Amino acid sequence: MQRVTRASVRADGSEIGSIGNGLCVLVGVTHDEDEATADKLADKIWNLRILDDEDGVMNLSIAQHGGEILVISQFTLYGSTRSGRRPSWVDAAAPAEAAPLVQRVIDTLRSLGAQVSTGKFGADMAVELVNDGPVTLLIEV
């Protein structure tokens, strides 16, 4: 997850999602995750205090501060480079397993009140963003 001043995603030559100030969230799914994990992740994204308050201190969540969220599926987050020179994708969940869980994160964020834009699951996407801070966090639930 990255705090951004703007972010966008393109697929098939067209912009399919964009946001202004907010969070760009790359979501990877592994084999032992389920709907409860997706719900916890959405809650964490919505409530994590990483936005600046009036004193410039990271003390506000996107729920408190406002802003938008761009959610993009990214199986390569589970790429292992422990051995050899080519990443292994065995830790990434298969698309049939992962797609519904990424969608669950999106749906749960929207149910919490978030304004969410998305990428396209399984597509070859180009992501552009301006990292604010820079602030980048790995979130595990």
N, C-alpha and C positions, 0 to 999 in steps of 0.2 A: 504494500500500500504506500502510495506517495501523496504527499500534500502538494497540490498544484495550483497555479494561477490560471491555467487553462490546459485542456487535453482534448484530443480528438482521435478517432479511429476510422480508418478507411478499409474497405474490402471491395474487390472487383472494380477498382477505379473510382469508387464513390464514397463520400463521407457517410458513415452510417451512425455515428454517435459523436457528440461533443459536449463539453461542459466548460464553464468558467471556473471561478474559485471553488475548490473542493478537494475531492480525493479521487485518485486514479487507483483502482484496485484490480490487481491481476490475481485471478483465482485458479489455483491448481487443486486437483482432487486425487487422493490416493485411495487404496483399496479398502481401508477400514473406516471410511467416513460414511455418514448417513445423514438423514434429514435433521436429526438433532444437532449434528456437527455443523451443518449449513446454517441452522437457526442461530447457534452460538456465534458463528462467524459474523453473521449479519448484525447481531446485537453488539458484538465487539466493535465492528466498523462504525456503527451508528453512535456508540457511546464513548469511544476512546478519546481521551482529552489530548488532542494534538494540534488544535488550532489556537492561535494567540488571542488572549483577552486584551482588554484596553491597556494593560501595562506591558504588552509584548511577551507575556509568559504563556507557554503552551498549557492552557488550563481549561479550554472549552472543547466540547465534542461538536461534531457536525450537527447533531440534534439540537444543541444549544445555540450554536453560532450561525447555522444555516450554510448553504452551499450545495453543490451538486456532487454526484458520485458517478464515475464512469467505471463500469464493471466489464472486464475482459477475461475470457477463459484463456488459460495458458498452461497446457500440460507440461511444458518444458521446465516448469518450476520443480518438478520431481525428477528431472534428469540427474543421473548419478555419473560423476566423473572420477569415482574412486579408483578405477583401474582402466588401463588402456587409454587410447586417444580418441575414442568415440563414445559419446554419452550413451548410457543405457536408460531406457524409458520404462523398465519393468515396474518401477514404483508408481507410475502414473496409472490412474484408473482408465479402463477402456471407455471410449466415447459413450456407449450406451449406458454406462454406469455414471459417468461424470456429468453429462449434459443435464439430467434432471436436478442434480445437486447444485450446479452453477445457477440454473434457473430458480431453484429454491432460495438461494442467497439473494438474488435479484428481487423475487417476489416478497421475501420477508423484509428486505430493506424498504420496498415500496409500502408495505403494510405498516411499517413504523413511521412513515411520513417522508421518506427520502425521495428526492427527485433524482431518478436513475436513468442514465443512458447506458447503452451496451454495445459490445462488439457482436460478432456473429460466431457462434460456436463452430469450431472446426474449420473456419475460413482462414486463408492466408491474409493476415491483417497487417496494416502499417499503423503504428501508434505514435502520435506526436504529443509531447507534453512539456510543460515548463514546471520543473520541480521547484517548489517554494520552500526555501530554507537553505539548503536542501533538507527535506525530511522524508526519509524512507524507512519503513518498518516491516519486518517479517512478523506476521501474525499467525500463531498456531493456537488452536483451541482444543 
